[in-house]
Amino acid sequence: MRQVNMHEAKTHLSRLVEEAAAGQGFVICKAGRPMVRVSPLSELIAAPSPLRRLGLLQGHCSVPDDFDRLSSGDLAELFEGL
């Protein structure tokens, strides 16, 4: 990948950004040390995000029909002190 010093990057930023957007990424260096890599966003967009699978545990567990009433007496006692 092409290396560009900080001064050149400041001076020619518009041209460098256009080149990077066209697929020619570069690295900005300071005192000869690589500091930042500039690459086109298409590299990030091209990578598919992992899909979230709904119903992953379907058939492996069950929810009882009276789920919303389980321990209702115990909860009332805790909150209301009955």
PDB file of N, CA, C and O in Angstrom:
ATOM      1  N   MET A   1       0.857  -1.175   0.000  1.00  0.00           N
ATOM      2  CA  MET A   1       0.000   0.000   0.000  1.00  0.00           C
ATOM      3  C   MET A   1       0.901   1.237   0.000  1.00  0.00           C
ATOM      4  O   MET A   1       1.927   1.277   0.680  1.00  0.00           O
ATOM      5  N   ARG A   2       0.504   2.218  -0.760  1.00  0.00           N
ATOM      6  CA  ARG A   2       1.294   3.439  -0.911  1.00  0.00           C
ATOM      7  C   ARG A   2       1.371   4.217   0.399  1.00  0.00           C
ATOM      8  O   ARG A   2       0.379   4.324   1.119  1.00  0.00           O
ATOM      9  N   GLN A   3       2.539   4.754   0.704  1.00  0.00           N
ATOM     10  CA  GLN A   3       2.728   5.558   1.911  1.00  0.00           C
ATOM     11  C   GLN A   3       2.897   7.019   1.527  1.00  0.00           C
ATOM     12  O   GLN A   3       3.620   7.353   0.589  1.00  0.00           O
ATOM     13  N   VAL A   4       2.218   7.880   2.268  1.00  0.00           N
ATOM     14  CA  VAL A   4       2.236   9.321   2.016  1.00  0.00           C
ATOM     15  C   VAL A   4       2.598  10.008   3.314  1.00  0.00           C
ATOM     16  O   VAL A   4       2.061   9.666   4.368  1.00  0.00           O
ATOM     17  N   ASN A   5       3.523  10.995   3.254  1.00  0.00           N
ATOM     18  CA  ASN A   5       3.865  11.693   4.497  1.00  0.00           C
ATOM     19  C   ASN A   5       2.768  12.708   4.838  1.00  0.00           C
ATOM     20  O   ASN A   5       1.946  13.054   3.990  1.00  0.00           O
ATOM     21  N   MET A   6       2.769  13.168   6.059  1.00  0.00           N
ATOM     22  CA  MET A   6       1.724  14.039   6.587  1.00  0.00           C
ATOM     23  C   MET A   6       1.592  15.319   5.758  1.00  0.00           C
ATOM     24  O   MET A   6       0.476  15.739   5.452  1.00  0.00           O
ATOM     25  N   HIS A   7       2.701  15.938   5.394  1.00  0.00           N
ATOM     26  CA  HIS A   7       2.682  17.183   4.630  1.00  0.00           C
ATOM     27  C   HIS A   7       2.028  16.971   3.261  1.00  0.00           C
ATOM     28  O   HIS A   7       1.198  17.772   2.832  1.00  0.00           O
ATOM     29  N   GLU A   8       2.407  15.895   2.587  1.00  0.00           N
ATOM     30  CA  GLU A   8       1.811  15.601   1.279  1.00  0.00           C
ATOM     31  C   GLU A   8       0.314  15.327   1.422  1.00  0.00           C
ATOM     32  O   GLU A   8      -0.479  15.737   0.574  1.00  0.00           O
ATOM     33  N   ALA A   9      -0.067  14.642   2.480  1.00  0.00           N
ATOM     34  CA  ALA A   9      -1.482  14.344   2.701  1.00  0.00           C
ATOM     35  C   ALA A   9      -2.276  15.635   2.897  1.00  0.00           C
ATOM     36  O   ALA A   9      -3.383  15.765   2.374  1.00  0.00           O
ATOM     37  N   LYS A  10      -1.726  16.582   3.638  1.00  0.00           N
ATOM     38  CA  LYS A  10      -2.412  17.862   3.843  1.00  0.00           C
ATOM     39  C   LYS A  10      -2.501  18.654   2.545  1.00  0.00           C
ATOM     40  O   LYS A  10      -3.527  19.265   2.245  1.00  0.00           O
ATOM     41  N   THR A  11      -1.429  18.635   1.790  1.00  0.00           N
ATOM     42  CA  THR A  11      -1.364  19.417   0.557  1.00  0.00           C
ATOM     43  C   THR A  11      -2.276  18.858  -0.526  1.00  0.00           C
ATOM     44  O   THR A  11      -2.911  19.628  -1.248  1.00  0.00           O
ATOM     45  N   HIS A  12      -2.356  17.550  -0.655  1.00  0.00           N
ATOM     46  CA  HIS A  12      -3.079  16.907  -1.754  1.00  0.00           C
ATOM     47  C   HIS A  12      -4.252  16.056  -1.263  1.00  0.00           C
ATOM     48  O   HIS A  12      -4.553  15.019  -1.854  1.00  0.00           O
ATOM     49  N   LEU A  13      -4.904  16.479  -0.208  1.00  0.00           N
ATOM     50  CA  LEU A  13      -5.953  15.673   0.397  1.00  0.00           C
ATOM     51  C   LEU A  13      -7.083  15.341  -0.581  1.00  0.00           C
ATOM     52  O   LEU A  13      -7.518  14.191  -0.643  1.00  0.00           O
ATOM     53  N   SER A  14      -7.557  16.307  -1.331  1.00  0.00           N
ATOM     54  CA  SER A  14      -8.673  16.054  -2.255  1.00  0.00           C
ATOM     55  C   SER A  14      -8.317  14.971  -3.268  1.00  0.00           C
ATOM     56  O   SER A  14      -9.107  14.057  -3.504  1.00  0.00           O
ATOM     57  N   ARG A  15      -7.145  15.069  -3.860  1.00  0.00           N
ATOM     58  CA  ARG A  15      -6.724  14.084  -4.853  1.00  0.00           C
ATOM     59  C   ARG A  15      -6.557  12.715  -4.217  1.00  0.00           C
ATOM     60  O   ARG A  15      -6.973  11.706  -4.788  1.00  0.00           O
ATOM     61  N   LEU A  16      -5.953  12.676  -3.044  1.00  0.00           N
ATOM     62  CA  LEU A  16      -5.731  11.404  -2.358  1.00  0.00           C
ATOM     63  C   LEU A  16      -7.051  10.729  -1.981  1.00  0.00           C
ATOM     64  O   LEU A  16      -7.180   9.509  -2.089  1.00  0.00           O
ATOM     65  N   VAL A  17      -8.021  11.514  -1.543  1.00  0.00           N
ATOM     66  CA  VAL A  17      -9.329  10.953  -1.179  1.00  0.00           C
ATOM     67  C   VAL A  17     -10.019  10.391  -2.415  1.00  0.00           C
ATOM     68  O   VAL A  17     -10.627   9.323  -2.350  1.00  0.00           O
ATOM     69  N   GLU A  18      -9.933  11.088  -3.529  1.00  0.00           N
ATOM     70  CA  GLU A  18     -10.533  10.580  -4.759  1.00  0.00           C
ATOM     71  C   GLU A  18      -9.867   9.278  -5.198  1.00  0.00           C
ATOM     72  O   GLU A  18     -10.545   8.354  -5.648  1.00  0.00           O
ATOM     73  N   GLU A  19      -8.551   9.202  -5.069  1.00  0.00           N
ATOM     74  CA  GLU A  19      -7.835   7.970  -5.418  1.00  0.00           C
ATOM     75  C   GLU A  19      -8.242   6.830  -4.493  1.00  0.00           C
ATOM     76  O   GLU A  19      -8.424   5.694  -4.933  1.00  0.00           O
ATOM     77  N   ALA A  20      -8.384   7.146  -3.205  1.00  0.00           N
ATOM     78  CA  ALA A  20      -8.784   6.109  -2.245  1.00  0.00           C
ATOM     79  C   ALA A  20     -10.198   5.619  -2.546  1.00  0.00           C
ATOM     80  O   ALA A  20     -10.474   4.422  -2.462  1.00  0.00           O
ATOM     81  N   ALA A  21     -11.091   6.544  -2.898  1.00  0.00           N
ATOM     82  CA  ALA A  21     -12.464   6.162  -3.224  1.00  0.00           C
ATOM     83  C   ALA A  21     -12.501   5.289  -4.474  1.00  0.00           C
ATOM     84  O   ALA A  21     -13.400   4.463  -4.633  1.00  0.00           O
ATOM     85  N   ALA A  22     -11.525   5.474  -5.359  1.00  0.00           N
ATOM     86  CA  ALA A  22     -11.442   4.670  -6.583  1.00  0.00           C
ATOM     87  C   ALA A  22     -10.790   3.316  -6.335  1.00  0.00           C
ATOM     88  O   ALA A  22     -10.665   2.508  -7.255  1.00  0.00           O
ATOM     89  N   GLY A  23     -10.374   3.064  -5.096  1.00  0.00           N
ATOM     90  CA  GLY A  23      -9.815   1.759  -4.765  1.00  0.00           C
ATOM     91  C   GLY A  23      -8.325   1.741  -4.485  1.00  0.00           C
ATOM     92  O   GLY A  23      -7.768   0.680  -4.202  1.00  0.00           O
ATOM     93  N   GLN A  24      -7.661   2.896  -4.557  1.00  0.00           N
ATOM     94  CA  GLN A  24      -6.223   2.953  -4.299  1.00  0.00           C
ATOM     95  C   GLN A  24      -5.979   3.535  -2.906  1.00  0.00           C
ATOM     96  O   GLN A  24      -5.654   4.714  -2.768  1.00  0.00           O
ATOM     97  N   GLY A  25      -6.137   2.713  -1.891  1.00  0.00           N
ATOM     98  CA  GLY A  25      -5.932   3.165  -0.527  1.00  0.00           C
ATOM     99  C   GLY A  25      -4.486   3.559  -0.283  1.00  0.00           C
ATOM    100  O   GLY A  25      -3.607   3.240  -1.084  1.00  0.00           O
ATOM    101  N   PHE A  26      -4.237   4.250   0.819  1.00  0.00           N
ATOM    102  CA  PHE A  26      -2.879   4.676   1.157  1.00  0.00           C
ATOM    103  C   PHE A  26      -2.733   4.772   2.665  1.00  0.00           C
ATOM    104  O   PHE A  26      -3.711   4.724   3.411  1.00  0.00           O
ATOM    105  N   VAL A  27      -1.483   4.908   3.093  1.00  0.00           N
ATOM    106  CA  VAL A  27      -1.170   5.031   4.512  1.00  0.00           C
ATOM    107  C   VAL A  27      -0.530   6.394   4.733  1.00  0.00           C
ATOM    108  O   VAL A  27       0.379   6.780   3.998  1.00  0.00           O
ATOM    109  N   ILE A  28      -0.999   7.126   5.743  1.00  0.00           N
ATOM    110  CA  ILE A  28      -0.392   8.411   6.092  1.00  0.00           C
ATOM    111  C   ILE A  28       0.646   8.148   7.170  1.00  0.00           C
ATOM    112  O   ILE A  28       0.365   7.522   8.192  1.00  0.00           O
ATOM    113  N   CYS A  29       1.856   8.644   6.918  1.00  0.00           N
ATOM    114  CA  CYS A  29       2.973   8.436   7.847  1.00  0.00           C
ATOM    115  C   CYS A  29       3.390   9.746   8.480  1.00  0.00           C
ATOM    116  O   CYS A  29       3.258  10.813   7.879  1.00  0.00           O
ATOM    117  N   LYS A  30       3.894   9.656   9.700  1.00  0.00           N
ATOM    118  CA  LYS A  30       4.447  10.813  10.399  1.00  0.00           C
ATOM    119  C   LYS A  30       5.846  10.431  10.839  1.00  0.00           C
ATOM    120  O   LYS A  30       6.031   9.472  11.589  1.00  0.00           O
ATOM    121  N   ALA A  31       6.823  11.179  10.375  1.00  0.00           N
ATOM    122  CA  ALA A  31       8.234  10.913  10.665  1.00  0.00           C
ATOM    123  C   ALA A  31       8.614   9.488  10.245  1.00  0.00           C
ATOM    124  O   ALA A  31       9.403   8.813  10.906  1.00  0.00           O
ATOM    125  N   GLY A  32       8.027   9.055   9.122  1.00  0.00           N
ATOM    126  CA  GLY A  32       8.358   7.731   8.591  1.00  0.00           C
ATOM    127  C   GLY A  32       7.615   6.574   9.232  1.00  0.00           C
ATOM    128  O   GLY A  32       7.785   5.427   8.820  1.00  0.00           O
ATOM    129  N   ARG A  33       6.785   6.858  10.244  1.00  0.00           N
ATOM    130  CA  ARG A  33       6.025   5.798  10.925  1.00  0.00           C
ATOM    131  C   ARG A  33       4.578   5.804  10.440  1.00  0.00           C
ATOM    132  O   ARG A  33       3.927   6.848  10.477  1.00  0.00           O
ATOM    133  N   PRO A  34       4.068   4.675   9.992  1.00  0.00           N
ATOM    134  CA  PRO A  34       2.663   4.612   9.562  1.00  0.00           C
ATOM    135  C   PRO A  34       1.731   4.968  10.714  1.00  0.00           C
ATOM    136  O   PRO A  34       1.864   4.445  11.821  1.00  0.00           O
ATOM    137  N   MET A  35       0.785   5.863  10.440  1.00  0.00           N
ATOM    138  CA  MET A  35      -0.145   6.318  11.479  1.00  0.00           C
ATOM    139  C   MET A  35      -1.595   5.936  11.178  1.00  0.00           C
ATOM    140  O   MET A  35      -2.320   5.488  12.067  1.00  0.00           O
ATOM    141  N   VAL A  36      -2.019   6.116   9.904  1.00  0.00           N
ATOM    142  CA  VAL A  36      -3.421   5.922   9.548  1.00  0.00           C
ATOM    143  C   VAL A  36      -3.500   5.298   8.166  1.00  0.00           C
ATOM    144  O   VAL A  36      -2.739   5.650   7.265  1.00  0.00           O
ATOM    145  N   ARG A  37      -4.439   4.358   8.010  1.00  0.00           N
ATOM    146  CA  ARG A  37      -4.694   3.768   6.695  1.00  0.00           C
ATOM    147  C   ARG A  37      -5.998   4.348   6.165  1.00  0.00           C
ATOM    148  O   ARG A  37      -7.007   4.372   6.870  1.00  0.00           O
ATOM    149  N   VAL A  38      -5.972   4.813   4.926  1.00  0.00           N
ATOM    150  CA  VAL A  38      -7.161   5.352   4.279  1.00  0.00           C
ATOM    151  C   VAL A  38      -7.551   4.392   3.167  1.00  0.00           C
ATOM    152  O   VAL A  38      -6.755   4.095   2.276  1.00  0.00           O
ATOM    153  N   SER A  39      -8.785   3.911   3.231  1.00  0.00           N
ATOM    154  CA  SER A  39      -9.264   2.957   2.230  1.00  0.00           C
ATOM    155  C   SER A  39     -10.706   3.298   1.881  1.00  0.00           C
ATOM    156  O   SER A  39     -11.380   3.984   2.650  1.00  0.00           O
ATOM    157  N   PRO A  40     -11.185   2.834   0.742  1.00  0.00           N
ATOM    158  CA  PRO A  40     -12.551   3.172   0.333  1.00  0.00           C
ATOM    159  C   PRO A  40     -13.594   2.539   1.244  1.00  0.00           C
ATOM    160  O   PRO A  40     -13.389   1.450   1.778  1.00  0.00           O
ATOM    161  N   LEU A  41     -14.698   3.224   1.413  1.00  0.00           N
ATOM    162  CA  LEU A  41     -15.789   2.690   2.232  1.00  0.00           C
ATOM    163  C   LEU A  41     -16.396   1.442   1.621  1.00  0.00           C
ATOM    164  O   LEU A  41     -17.007   0.644   2.331  1.00  0.00           O
ATOM    165  N   SER A  42     -16.243   1.260   0.335  1.00  0.00           N
ATOM    166  CA  SER A  42     -16.806   0.074  -0.295  1.00  0.00           C
ATOM    167  C   SER A  42     -16.249  -1.204   0.318  1.00  0.00           C
ATOM    168  O   SER A  42     -16.915  -2.239   0.287  1.00  0.00           O
ATOM    169  N   GLU A  43     -15.035  -1.153   0.877  1.00  0.00           N
ATOM    170  CA  GLU A  43     -14.479  -2.322   1.561  1.00  0.00           C
ATOM    171  C   GLU A  43     -15.299  -2.656   2.795  1.00  0.00           C
ATOM    172  O   GLU A  43     -15.496  -3.830   3.110  1.00  0.00           O
ATOM    173  N   LEU A  44     -15.779  -1.635   3.498  1.00  0.00           N
ATOM    174  CA  LEU A  44     -16.589  -1.869   4.695  1.00  0.00           C
ATOM    175  C   LEU A  44     -18.002  -2.300   4.330  1.00  0.00           C
ATOM    176  O   LEU A  44     -18.579  -3.179   4.971  1.00  0.00           O
ATOM    177  N   ILE A  45     -18.551  -1.680   3.300  1.00  0.00           N
ATOM    178  CA  ILE A  45     -19.920  -1.973   2.895  1.00  0.00           C
ATOM    179  C   ILE A  45     -20.014  -3.371   2.281  1.00  0.00           C
ATOM    180  O   ILE A  45     -21.035  -4.044   2.421  1.00  0.00           O
ATOM    181  N   ALA A  46     -18.966  -3.801   1.610  1.00  0.00           N
ATOM    182  CA  ALA A  46     -18.991  -5.094   0.931  1.00  0.00           C
ATOM    183  C   ALA A  46     -19.056  -6.261   1.920  1.00  0.00           C
ATOM    184  O   ALA A  46     -19.578  -7.326   1.590  1.00  0.00           O
ATOM    185  N   ALA A  47     -18.533  -6.064   3.121  1.00  0.00           N
ATOM    186  CA  ALA A  47     -18.541  -7.136   4.104  1.00  0.00           C
ATOM    187  C   ALA A  47     -19.953  -7.279   4.676  1.00  0.00           C
ATOM    188  O   ALA A  47     -20.458  -6.340   5.289  1.00  0.00           O
ATOM    189  N   PRO A  48     -20.596  -8.425   4.490  1.00  0.00           N
ATOM    190  CA  PRO A  48     -21.961  -8.590   4.992  1.00  0.00           C
ATOM    191  C   PRO A  48     -21.965  -8.679   6.517  1.00  0.00           C
ATOM    192  O   PRO A  48     -21.087  -9.284   7.132  1.00  0.00           O
ATOM    193  N   SER A  49     -22.971  -8.063   7.092  1.00  0.00           N
ATOM    194  CA  SER A  49     -23.098  -8.147   8.542  1.00  0.00           C
ATOM    195  C   SER A  49     -23.708  -9.501   8.895  1.00  0.00           C
ATOM    196  O   SER A  49     -24.514 -10.034   8.133  1.00  0.00           O
ATOM    197  N   PRO A  50     -23.334 -10.052  10.029  1.00  0.00           N
ATOM    198  CA  PRO A  50     -23.895 -11.351  10.404  1.00  0.00           C
ATOM    199  C   PRO A  50     -25.400 -11.244  10.622  1.00  0.00           C
ATOM    200  O   PRO A  50     -25.883 -10.280  11.215  1.00  0.00           O
ATOM    201  N   LEU A  51     -26.127 -12.230  10.143  1.00  0.00           N
ATOM    202  CA  LEU A  51     -27.576 -12.235  10.285  1.00  0.00           C
ATOM    203  C   LEU A  51     -27.967 -12.694  11.683  1.00  0.00           C
ATOM    204  O   LEU A  51     -27.356 -13.597  12.253  1.00  0.00           O
ATOM    205  N   ARG A  52     -28.980 -12.063  12.209  1.00  0.00           N
ATOM    206  CA  ARG A  52     -29.504 -12.473  13.504  1.00  0.00           C
ATOM    207  C   ARG A  52     -30.604 -13.487  13.246  1.00  0.00           C
ATOM    208  O   ARG A  52     -31.560 -13.209  12.523  1.00  0.00           O
ATOM    209  N   ARG A  53     -30.466 -14.648  13.832  1.00  0.00           N
ATOM    210  CA  ARG A  53     -31.451 -15.714  13.615  1.00  0.00           C
ATOM    211  C   ARG A  53     -32.492 -15.690  14.718  1.00  0.00           C
ATOM    212  O   ARG A  53     -32.172 -15.857  15.895  1.00  0.00           O
ATOM    213  N   LEU A  54     -33.734 -15.482  14.328  1.00  0.00           N
ATOM    214  CA  LEU A  54     -34.838 -15.525  15.279  1.00  0.00           C
ATOM    215  C   LEU A  54     -35.303 -16.968  15.412  1.00  0.00           C
ATOM    216  O   LEU A  54     -35.244 -17.729  14.446  1.00  0.00           O
ATOM    217  N   GLY A  55     -35.753 -17.345  16.571  1.00  0.00           N
ATOM    218  CA  GLY A  55     -36.264 -18.682  16.780  1.00  0.00           C
ATOM    219  C   GLY A  55     -35.177 -19.732  16.845  1.00  0.00           C
ATOM    220  O   GLY A  55     -35.420 -20.896  16.528  1.00  0.00           O
ATOM    221  N   LEU A  56     -33.998 -19.343  17.246  1.00  0.00           N
ATOM    222  CA  LEU A  56     -32.852 -20.254  17.282  1.00  0.00           C
ATOM    223  C   LEU A  56     -33.106 -21.457  18.191  1.00  0.00           C
ATOM    224  O   LEU A  56     -32.623 -22.554  17.911  1.00  0.00           O
ATOM    225  N   LEU A  57     -33.855 -21.264  19.270  1.00  0.00           N
ATOM    226  CA  LEU A  57     -34.107 -22.359  20.216  1.00  0.00           C
ATOM    227  C   LEU A  57     -35.479 -23.005  20.026  1.00  0.00           C
ATOM    228  O   LEU A  57     -35.937 -23.750  20.893  1.00  0.00           O
ATOM    229  N   GLN A  58     -36.132 -22.728  18.909  1.00  0.00           N
ATOM    230  CA  GLN A  58     -37.452 -23.313  18.667  1.00  0.00           C
ATOM    231  C   GLN A  58     -37.351 -24.831  18.684  1.00  0.00           C
ATOM    232  O   GLN A  58     -36.516 -25.419  17.997  1.00  0.00           O
ATOM    233  N   GLY A  59     -38.222 -25.462  19.485  1.00  0.00           N
ATOM    234  CA  GLY A  59     -38.227 -26.913  19.599  1.00  0.00           C
ATOM    235  C   GLY A  59     -37.296 -27.434  20.683  1.00  0.00           C
ATOM    236  O   GLY A  59     -37.349 -28.619  21.012  1.00  0.00           O
ATOM    237  N   HIS A  60     -36.452 -26.593  21.240  1.00  0.00           N
ATOM    238  CA  HIS A  60     -35.514 -27.013  22.286  1.00  0.00           C
ATOM    239  C   HIS A  60     -35.999 -26.642  23.682  1.00  0.00           C
ATOM    240  O   HIS A  60     -35.535 -27.210  24.671  1.00  0.00           O
ATOM    241  N   CYS A  61     -36.914 -25.709  23.768  1.00  0.00           N
ATOM    242  CA  CYS A  61     -37.456 -25.330  25.070  1.00  0.00           C
ATOM    243  C   CYS A  61     -38.905 -24.911  24.862  1.00  0.00           C
ATOM    244  O   CYS A  61     -39.350 -24.704  23.733  1.00  0.00           O
ATOM    245  N   SER A  62     -39.623 -24.791  25.954  1.00  0.00           N
ATOM    246  CA  SER A  62     -41.025 -24.408  25.846  1.00  0.00           C
ATOM    247  C   SER A  62     -41.371 -23.426  26.950  1.00  0.00           C
ATOM    248  O   SER A  62     -40.711 -23.373  27.988  1.00  0.00           O
ATOM    249  N   VAL A  63     -42.409 -22.656  26.707  1.00  0.00           N
ATOM    250  CA  VAL A  63     -42.909 -21.685  27.672  1.00  0.00           C
ATOM    251  C   VAL A  63     -44.297 -22.152  28.081  1.00  0.00           C
ATOM    252  O   VAL A  63     -45.156 -22.337  27.218  1.00  0.00           O
ATOM    253  N   PRO A  64     -44.541 -22.349  29.376  1.00  0.00           N
ATOM    254  CA  PRO A  64     -45.853 -22.827  29.814  1.00  0.00           C
ATOM    255  C   PRO A  64     -46.950 -21.807  29.507  1.00  0.00           C
ATOM    256  O   PRO A  64     -46.690 -20.605  29.443  1.00  0.00           O
ATOM    257  N   ASP A  65     -48.171 -22.294  29.320  1.00  0.00           N
ATOM    258  CA  ASP A  65     -49.297 -21.424  28.996  1.00  0.00           C
ATOM    259  C   ASP A  65     -49.589 -20.416  30.106  1.00  0.00           C
ATOM    260  O   ASP A  65     -50.048 -19.308  29.827  1.00  0.00           O
ATOM    261  N   ASP A  66     -49.327 -20.787  31.360  1.00  0.00           N
ATOM    262  CA  ASP A  66     -49.605 -19.882  32.474  1.00  0.00           C
ATOM    263  C   ASP A  66     -48.350 -19.112  32.900  1.00  0.00           C
ATOM    264  O   ASP A  66     -48.208 -18.762  34.072  1.00  0.00           O
ATOM    265  N   PHE A  67     -47.460 -18.855  31.978  1.00  0.00           N
ATOM    266  CA  PHE A  67     -46.200 -18.178  32.279  1.00  0.00           C
ATOM    267  C   PHE A  67     -46.422 -16.832  32.973  1.00  0.00           C
ATOM    268  O   PHE A  67     -45.712 -16.500  33.922  1.00  0.00           O
ATOM    269  N   ASP A  68     -47.394 -16.066  32.509  1.00  0.00           N
ATOM    270  CA  ASP A  68     -47.633 -14.742  33.087  1.00  0.00           C
ATOM    271  C   ASP A  68     -48.283 -14.802  34.464  1.00  0.00           C
ATOM    272  O   ASP A  68     -48.382 -13.776  35.136  1.00  0.00           O
ATOM    273  N   ARG A  69     -48.732 -15.988  34.904  1.00  0.00           N
ATOM    274  CA  ARG A  69     -49.327 -16.129  36.224  1.00  0.00           C
ATOM    275  C   ARG A  69     -48.431 -16.882  37.198  1.00  0.00           C
ATOM    276  O   ARG A  69     -48.778 -17.020  38.371  1.00  0.00           O
ATOM    277  N   LEU A  70     -47.294 -17.367  36.738  1.00  0.00           N
ATOM    278  CA  LEU A  70     -46.391 -18.104  37.619  1.00  0.00           C
ATOM    279  C   LEU A  70     -45.938 -17.220  38.770  1.00  0.00           C
ATOM    280  O   LEU A  70     -45.515 -16.084  38.553  1.00  0.00           O
ATOM    281  N   SER A  71     -46.018 -17.710  39.936  1.00  0.00           N
ATOM    282  CA  SER A  71     -45.555 -17.009  41.140  1.00  0.00           C
ATOM    283  C   SER A  71     -46.212 -15.659  41.345  1.00  0.00           C
ATOM    284  O   SER A  71     -45.634 -14.784  41.990  1.00  0.00           O
ATOM    285  N   SER A  72     -47.412 -15.473  40.809  1.00  0.00           N
ATOM    286  CA  SER A  72     -48.064 -14.167  40.972  1.00  0.00           C
ATOM    287  C   SER A  72     -48.329 -13.862  42.443  1.00  0.00           C
ATOM    288  O   SER A  72     -48.217 -12.712  42.869  1.00  0.00           O
ATOM    289  N   GLY A  73     -48.677 -14.879  43.215  1.00  0.00           N
ATOM    290  CA  GLY A  73     -48.893 -14.669  44.638  1.00  0.00           C
ATOM    291  C   GLY A  73     -47.606 -14.275  45.345  1.00  0.00           C
ATOM    292  O   GLY A  73     -47.612 -13.395  46.206  1.00  0.00           O
ATOM    293  N   ASP A  74     -46.501 -14.923  44.985  1.00  0.00           N
ATOM    294  CA  ASP A  74     -45.219 -14.595  45.597  1.00  0.00           C
ATOM    295  C   ASP A  74     -44.785 -13.176  45.264  1.00  0.00           C
ATOM    296  O   ASP A  74     -44.251 -12.469  46.118  1.00  0.00           O
ATOM    297  N   LEU A  75     -45.010 -12.762  44.034  1.00  0.00           N
ATOM    298  CA  LEU A  75     -44.627 -11.401  43.642  1.00  0.00           C
ATOM    299  C   LEU A  75     -45.471 -10.366  44.347  1.00  0.00           C
ATOM    300  O   LEU A  75     -44.958  -9.348  44.811  1.00  0.00           O
ATOM    301  N   ALA A  76     -46.750 -10.618  44.429  1.00  0.00           N
ATOM    302  CA  ALA A  76     -47.632  -9.677  45.137  1.00  0.00           C
ATOM    303  C   ALA A  76     -47.208  -9.549  46.576  1.00  0.00           C
ATOM    304  O   ALA A  76     -47.205  -8.448  47.126  1.00  0.00           O
ATOM    305  N   GLU A  77     -46.850 -10.653  47.195  1.00  0.00           N
ATOM    306  CA  GLU A  77     -46.395 -10.617  48.584  1.00  0.00           C
ATOM    307  C   GLU A  77     -45.117  -9.807  48.729  1.00  0.00           C
ATOM    308  O   GLU A  77     -44.975  -9.039  49.681  1.00  0.00           O
ATOM    309  N   LEU A  78     -44.190  -9.969  47.800  1.00  0.00           N
ATOM    310  CA  LEU A  78     -42.945  -9.207  47.860  1.00  0.00           C
ATOM    311  C   LEU A  78     -43.167  -7.716  47.698  1.00  0.00           C
ATOM    312  O   LEU A  78     -42.539  -6.918  48.393  1.00  0.00           O
ATOM    313  N   PHE A  79     -44.057  -7.325  46.784  1.00  0.00           N
ATOM    314  CA  PHE A  79     -44.269  -5.911  46.508  1.00  0.00           C
ATOM    315  C   PHE A  79     -45.259  -5.262  47.461  1.00  0.00           C
ATOM    316  O   PHE A  79     -45.093  -4.100  47.831  1.00  0.00           O
ATOM    317  N   GLU A  80     -46.273  -5.992  47.855  1.00  0.00           N
ATOM    318  CA  GLU A  80     -47.337  -5.406  48.654  1.00  0.00           C
ATOM    319  C   GLU A  80     -47.278  -5.815  50.116  1.00  0.00           C
ATOM    320  O   GLU A  80     -48.000  -5.265  50.947  1.00  0.00           O
ATOM    321  N   GLY A  81     -46.430  -6.768  50.429  1.00  0.00           N
ATOM    322  CA  GLY A  81     -46.300  -7.206  51.817  1.00  0.00           C
ATOM    323  C   GLY A  81     -47.501  -7.941  52.342  1.00  0.00           C
ATOM    324  O   GLY A  81     -47.795  -7.892  53.536  1.00  0.00           O
ATOM    325  N   LEU A  82     -48.211  -8.638  51.441  1.00  0.00           N
ATOM    326  CA  LEU A  82     -49.424  -9.361  51.881  1.00  0.00           C
ATOM    327  C   LEU A  82     -49.081 -10.646  52.556  1.00  0.00           C
ATOM    328  O   LEU A  82     -49.974 -11.376  52.986  1.00  0.00           O
TER     329      LEU A  82
END
